[in-house]
Every structure is written in structure tokens, then in C-alpha cells.
Amino acid sequence: MDCVIQAEGLVKNFTGTTALAGVDFAARRGTVLGLLGPNGSGKTTSVRVLTTLLRPDGGRARILGHDVVRDAPAVRRRIGLTGQYAAVDDALSGTDNLVLVARLLDMPRRAARARAAGLIERFGLTEAAGRLVRTYSGGMRRRLDLAVSLVGHPEVLFLDEPTTGLDPRHRGEVWDAVRALVADGVTVLLTTQYLEEADQLADDLVVLDRGRVIAAGTPATLKAEVGGQRLHVRPLYREDLPRVAGLVAETAPGAAASTDSVGELIVPGGGPGLLHRLGLRLDEAGIAIAELGLRLPSLDDVFLTLTGSATSSEIEQEVAA
């Protein structure tokens, strides 16, 4: 396997806190590796170590064969980083932001302008190139931030929760940009709490919790480990949920049913027979149902099963309710 990013036994301690407690993972060339985990799991600390911003207290990490401690300058020449918040200058235009970074990387003026123009076109910012960044939408700012991280032609790109706070449309714009980069051969390490984002983009996943790796594999592998089909039932009126739960308990004795934040009852292992029987019982009871069906496990199910924590999307739904 052609590993571009390698972390072996990484340890990082802060005062009274162990942020990383022996973390191991690797990313293959030209793929997206997703780091998942609840707040405080070690995702951002891992990124900061791998990008030479933090020195590990133990273990080792290499980027394209270069040690992040001993060969830090060589690592920095080969990577790009987009953090949780856009690091662009609001008082400059999109083009000027890119030219500034190019000049800081010692590009000649003409080459800097050519590189800026190419990135502006690539990220669909041509019409806004001369406008001040303070007038950009959230999605445009994030696309410009991605463009800035690519000025130096990095072979490896670190994206630390790049779509935090974006609406679904702008999030989709960033996803499209990431896919295009990977198609060009860039290796991406993505941290995210949006499980849909990981499912859309990641070739491989590593789940962190309390500074340790608790699971790793492809999205399909992790879903398979959680289990097979699940029966989902959601009453039209939330006050009917206790009655629905009672019917589920009668129809599927011993089933470990659970309720999510939007008032949907989930029964693991439910098959077509249970679906049919429960549908008849609900109809006989006169309970109006908004949704009743079988689904394969999602990454949200994987995340909750492994960490016992709600995902960002679940928390957003609960707040909205």
C-alpha cells in the first residue's frame, strides 16, 4: 500500500489531559481519509501534529516519507491546510488573497498572478475575483480558503471540519471541490462531525474517541459491523410514540428498540415479517404513521454505536425540534 500519511503511536498530552493516547492510522495516495469522533476525541490535535503545528510527546508521523518532527520544513513544502474557519483577509479581493499567499511562497509576481487566476477559475469565483472577500457568501469564502491552501501545489491537503456552519447547498459546493482535487491525485485527510460528509467523500474512516482509535475501515465495512437491516417507525404525532413503543414491544419481544432525537423508533434486526406485522398492528390501533420501513445502518448509527455520542446532524435536528 502506497501510504502518504502515516501515524504510529502518536501521543500528545496537555496539562491534565491526554489528547492522543497512541494513535495509529494511514492514508493511501489519491484517497480521502476521514477522521471521525465527538468533540475532544483528538481529531484536531492529530491534524496539528501532522501539519507540524504541534510536536508529539510520543510516537512518530510521516508525510510522503518525511518525519513531521525531524523533516518539518520538507513536510510544510508538500502540504496544504484548511482549518475550521476561513483564514482569508476580508479587506482584500479574492485575487489579492491568492496573490499575497503566492508571493509569500516566493513565486515571481507574474507567476503569482497566473496561479491566482487559475485557482479563481477552478473554484468558480471568476465573477467575484475583484470583489472584497467581506462581500462573499459562506460557501464562496470556503472555496476561496480551499484555493488559498492549494497555491503551493500541495500533494497532501488537510481539511479540519471545512464545512462547519455552512448550509447544505454551500456544503455541497465544498464537496465538489474536494472531489475534483482527489481526481487530480491529491491525498486528503478530512476531519468532520457531519456523517453524511464522511459517507460522501471518504474512502477510509478512522473513528477516534478520547484520544484513541476505536474503529477503522471503509464506510461499508463499518456499517456492516453495526449490523443488518433496521426497522424505522415514526408516528405522525409525537405524542403517539409511547403507544408505538408498546406495540413494538408486543410485536417483537426482546428487541432492543431505541428512540432517536426526532421521535423515530429504531428496531435492530427488523425484517420484512416484522414490518408487515407491525404495520397491521398500527393500522388496527388507528395510529397515524409518518414513516415505516427498513433501512441499512447509516454512519450515524455507526458513530452512535461506537462512541455513544450524538452527531452534529442529530444535535442540529434536536435543537430545531
Summary of the structure (lengths in Angstrom):
residues: 321
radius of gyration: 23.1
end to end distance: 45.9
largest distance: 76.9
contacts: 1028
relative contact order: 0.13
helix: 41%
strand: 26%
